[in-house]
């Protein structure tokens, strides 16, 4: 995973929540840009969760970044 792709999602305005998918199958949500930090080495990110837990992630283990819907209709289907 490139730091440019992570940085692009992190700096996007308006921010859209995203999920970091890891090689071991875990999924780490990033709910707000203030909840993530890129280490100076640009090899590690730290993601704080709303429940005060934290994930320290080596970017070499990231397999995918999934942008999550953020609007009022997020997760809902429109009926026709």
PyMOL commands that place a pseudoatom at each C-alpha (Angstrom):
pseudoatom trace, name=CA, resn=UNK, resi=1, chain=A, elem=C, hetatm=0, pos=[0.000, 0.000, 0.000]
pseudoatom trace, name=CA, resn=UNK, resi=2, chain=A, elem=C, hetatm=0, pos=[1.370, 3.396, -0.876]
pseudoatom trace, name=CA, resn=UNK, resi=3, chain=A, elem=C, hetatm=0, pos=[1.424, 6.246, 1.603]
pseudoatom trace, name=CA, resn=UNK, resi=4, chain=A, elem=C, hetatm=0, pos=[0.126, 8.505, -1.184]
pseudoatom trace, name=CA, resn=UNK, resi=5, chain=A, elem=C, hetatm=0, pos=[-3.153, 6.582, -1.302]
pseudoatom trace, name=CA, resn=UNK, resi=6, chain=A, elem=C, hetatm=0, pos=[-3.559, 6.678, 2.493]
pseudoatom trace, name=CA, resn=UNK, resi=7, chain=A, elem=C, hetatm=0, pos=[-2.622, 10.372, 2.579]
pseudoatom trace, name=CA, resn=UNK, resi=8, chain=A, elem=C, hetatm=0, pos=[-5.132, 11.126, -0.187]
pseudoatom trace, name=CA, resn=UNK, resi=9, chain=A, elem=C, hetatm=0, pos=[-8.006, 9.616, 1.810]
pseudoatom trace, name=CA, resn=UNK, resi=10, chain=A, elem=C, hetatm=0, pos=[-6.788, 11.221, 5.034]
pseudoatom trace, name=CA, resn=UNK, resi=11, chain=A, elem=C, hetatm=0, pos=[-6.572, 14.717, 3.506]
pseudoatom trace, name=CA, resn=UNK, resi=12, chain=A, elem=C, hetatm=0, pos=[-9.767, 14.539, 1.406]
pseudoatom trace, name=CA, resn=UNK, resi=13, chain=A, elem=C, hetatm=0, pos=[-12.209, 17.360, 2.050]
pseudoatom trace, name=CA, resn=UNK, resi=14, chain=A, elem=C, hetatm=0, pos=[-14.886, 16.648, 2.811]
pseudoatom trace, name=CA, resn=UNK, resi=15, chain=A, elem=C, hetatm=0, pos=[-13.491, 13.646, 4.659]
pseudoatom trace, name=CA, resn=UNK, resi=16, chain=A, elem=C, hetatm=0, pos=[-15.151, 10.316, 3.928]
pseudoatom trace, name=CA, resn=UNK, resi=17, chain=A, elem=C, hetatm=0, pos=[-14.799, 7.500, 6.457]
pseudoatom trace, name=CA, resn=UNK, resi=18, chain=A, elem=C, hetatm=0, pos=[-12.865, 4.515, 5.158]
pseudoatom trace, name=CA, resn=UNK, resi=19, chain=A, elem=C, hetatm=0, pos=[-11.909, 1.012, 6.196]
pseudoatom trace, name=CA, resn=UNK, resi=20, chain=A, elem=C, hetatm=0, pos=[-8.362, -0.339, 6.168]
pseudoatom trace, name=CA, resn=UNK, resi=21, chain=A, elem=C, hetatm=0, pos=[-8.285, -4.038, 5.188]
pseudoatom trace, name=CA, resn=UNK, resi=22, chain=A, elem=C, hetatm=0, pos=[-5.340, -6.063, 6.496]
pseudoatom trace, name=CA, resn=UNK, resi=23, chain=A, elem=C, hetatm=0, pos=[-3.656, -9.215, 5.216]
pseudoatom trace, name=CA, resn=UNK, resi=24, chain=A, elem=C, hetatm=0, pos=[-4.904, -11.228, 8.223]
pseudoatom trace, name=CA, resn=UNK, resi=25, chain=A, elem=C, hetatm=0, pos=[-8.545, -10.392, 7.406]
pseudoatom trace, name=CA, resn=UNK, resi=26, chain=A, elem=C, hetatm=0, pos=[-9.048, -7.673, 10.010]
pseudoatom trace, name=CA, resn=UNK, resi=27, chain=A, elem=C, hetatm=0, pos=[-10.845, -4.468, 9.066]
pseudoatom trace, name=CA, resn=UNK, resi=28, chain=A, elem=C, hetatm=0, pos=[-10.012, -1.210, 10.807]
pseudoatom trace, name=CA, resn=UNK, resi=29, chain=A, elem=C, hetatm=0, pos=[-12.455, 1.681, 10.383]
pseudoatom trace, name=CA, resn=UNK, resi=30, chain=A, elem=C, hetatm=0, pos=[-11.179, 5.268, 10.182]
pseudoatom trace, name=CA, resn=UNK, resi=31, chain=A, elem=C, hetatm=0, pos=[-14.216, 7.317, 11.190]
pseudoatom trace, name=CA, resn=UNK, resi=32, chain=A, elem=C, hetatm=0, pos=[-12.654, 10.804, 11.082]
pseudoatom trace, name=CA, resn=UNK, resi=33, chain=A, elem=C, hetatm=0, pos=[-9.357, 12.284, 9.887]
pseudoatom trace, name=CA, resn=UNK, resi=34, chain=A, elem=C, hetatm=0, pos=[-8.519, 13.387, 13.439]
pseudoatom trace, name=CA, resn=UNK, resi=35, chain=A, elem=C, hetatm=0, pos=[-8.571, 9.716, 14.485]
pseudoatom trace, name=CA, resn=UNK, resi=36, chain=A, elem=C, hetatm=0, pos=[-5.589, 8.748, 12.274]
pseudoatom trace, name=CA, resn=UNK, resi=37, chain=A, elem=C, hetatm=0, pos=[-1.916, 9.616, 12.309]
pseudoatom trace, name=CA, resn=UNK, resi=38, chain=A, elem=C, hetatm=0, pos=[0.794, 8.750, 9.787]
pseudoatom trace, name=CA, resn=UNK, resi=39, chain=A, elem=C, hetatm=0, pos=[4.149, 8.095, 11.475]
pseudoatom trace, name=CA, resn=UNK, resi=40, chain=A, elem=C, hetatm=0, pos=[7.107, 10.223, 10.313]
pseudoatom trace, name=CA, resn=UNK, resi=41, chain=A, elem=C, hetatm=0, pos=[8.664, 7.113, 8.722]
pseudoatom trace, name=CA, resn=UNK, resi=42, chain=A, elem=C, hetatm=0, pos=[5.488, 6.817, 6.587]
pseudoatom trace, name=CA, resn=UNK, resi=43, chain=A, elem=C, hetatm=0, pos=[5.528, 3.074, 7.182]
pseudoatom trace, name=CA, resn=UNK, resi=44, chain=A, elem=C, hetatm=0, pos=[3.015, 2.964, 10.030]
pseudoatom trace, name=CA, resn=UNK, resi=45, chain=A, elem=C, hetatm=0, pos=[-0.384, 4.477, 10.750]
pseudoatom trace, name=CA, resn=UNK, resi=46, chain=A, elem=C, hetatm=0, pos=[-2.074, 4.764, 14.111]
pseudoatom trace, name=CA, resn=UNK, resi=47, chain=A, elem=C, hetatm=0, pos=[-5.879, 4.686, 14.161]
pseudoatom trace, name=CA, resn=UNK, resi=48, chain=A, elem=C, hetatm=0, pos=[-7.748, 5.735, 17.296]
pseudoatom trace, name=CA, resn=UNK, resi=49, chain=A, elem=C, hetatm=0, pos=[-11.235, 4.293, 17.741]
pseudoatom trace, name=CA, resn=UNK, resi=50, chain=A, elem=C, hetatm=0, pos=[-14.222, 6.048, 19.367]
pseudoatom trace, name=CA, resn=UNK, resi=51, chain=A, elem=C, hetatm=0, pos=[-14.046, 3.575, 22.280]
pseudoatom trace, name=CA, resn=UNK, resi=52, chain=A, elem=C, hetatm=0, pos=[-10.450, 4.706, 23.055]
pseudoatom trace, name=CA, resn=UNK, resi=53, chain=A, elem=C, hetatm=0, pos=[-8.807, 1.583, 21.623]
pseudoatom trace, name=CA, resn=UNK, resi=54, chain=A, elem=C, hetatm=0, pos=[-6.041, 2.094, 19.094]
pseudoatom trace, name=CA, resn=UNK, resi=55, chain=A, elem=C, hetatm=0, pos=[-4.656, 0.188, 16.119]
pseudoatom trace, name=CA, resn=UNK, resi=56, chain=A, elem=C, hetatm=0, pos=[-1.000, 0.434, 15.074]
pseudoatom trace, name=CA, resn=UNK, resi=57, chain=A, elem=C, hetatm=0, pos=[-0.776, -0.741, 11.477]
pseudoatom trace, name=CA, resn=UNK, resi=58, chain=A, elem=C, hetatm=0, pos=[2.271, -1.508, 9.341]
pseudoatom trace, name=CA, resn=UNK, resi=59, chain=A, elem=C, hetatm=0, pos=[1.371, -0.305, 5.838]
pseudoatom trace, name=CA, resn=UNK, resi=60, chain=A, elem=C, hetatm=0, pos=[3.024, -3.401, 4.346]
pseudoatom trace, name=CA, resn=UNK, resi=61, chain=A, elem=C, hetatm=0, pos=[0.098, -5.399, 5.799]
pseudoatom trace, name=CA, resn=UNK, resi=62, chain=A, elem=C, hetatm=0, pos=[-2.631, -3.250, 4.187]
pseudoatom trace, name=CA, resn=UNK, resi=63, chain=A, elem=C, hetatm=0, pos=[-4.346, -5.014, 1.281]
pseudoatom trace, name=CA, resn=UNK, resi=64, chain=A, elem=C, hetatm=0, pos=[-7.149, -2.555, 0.486]
pseudoatom trace, name=CA, resn=UNK, resi=65, chain=A, elem=C, hetatm=0, pos=[-8.748, 0.743, 1.434]
pseudoatom trace, name=CA, resn=UNK, resi=66, chain=A, elem=C, hetatm=0, pos=[-12.529, 0.864, 1.228]
pseudoatom trace, name=CA, resn=UNK, resi=67, chain=A, elem=C, hetatm=0, pos=[-14.346, 4.201, 1.208]
pseudoatom trace, name=CA, resn=UNK, resi=68, chain=A, elem=C, hetatm=0, pos=[-17.492, 4.032, 3.295]
pseudoatom trace, name=CA, resn=UNK, resi=69, chain=A, elem=C, hetatm=0, pos=[-20.675, 5.951, 2.477]
pseudoatom trace, name=CA, resn=UNK, resi=70, chain=A, elem=C, hetatm=0, pos=[-21.048, 9.056, 4.633]
pseudoatom trace, name=CA, resn=UNK, resi=71, chain=A, elem=C, hetatm=0, pos=[-24.307, 10.732, 3.612]
pseudoatom trace, name=CA, resn=UNK, resi=72, chain=A, elem=C, hetatm=0, pos=[-27.769, 10.599, 5.184]
pseudoatom trace, name=CA, resn=UNK, resi=73, chain=A, elem=C, hetatm=0, pos=[-28.708, 7.669, 2.947]
pseudoatom trace, name=CA, resn=UNK, resi=74, chain=A, elem=C, hetatm=0, pos=[-25.573, 5.695, 3.894]
pseudoatom trace, name=CA, resn=UNK, resi=75, chain=A, elem=C, hetatm=0, pos=[-26.349, 2.025, 4.116]
pseudoatom trace, name=CA, resn=UNK, resi=76, chain=A, elem=C, hetatm=0, pos=[-29.922, 2.485, 2.937]
pseudoatom trace, name=CA, resn=UNK, resi=77, chain=A, elem=C, hetatm=0, pos=[-31.346, 1.528, -0.415]
pseudoatom trace, name=CA, resn=UNK, resi=78, chain=A, elem=C, hetatm=0, pos=[-33.795, 3.700, -2.240]
pseudoatom trace, name=CA, resn=UNK, resi=79, chain=A, elem=C, hetatm=0, pos=[-37.072, 2.111, -3.156]
pseudoatom trace, name=CA, resn=UNK, resi=80, chain=A, elem=C, hetatm=0, pos=[-38.400, 2.667, -6.633]
for i in range(1, 80): cmd.bond("trace and resi %d" % i, "trace and resi %d" % (i + 1))
show_as sticks, trace
zoom trace
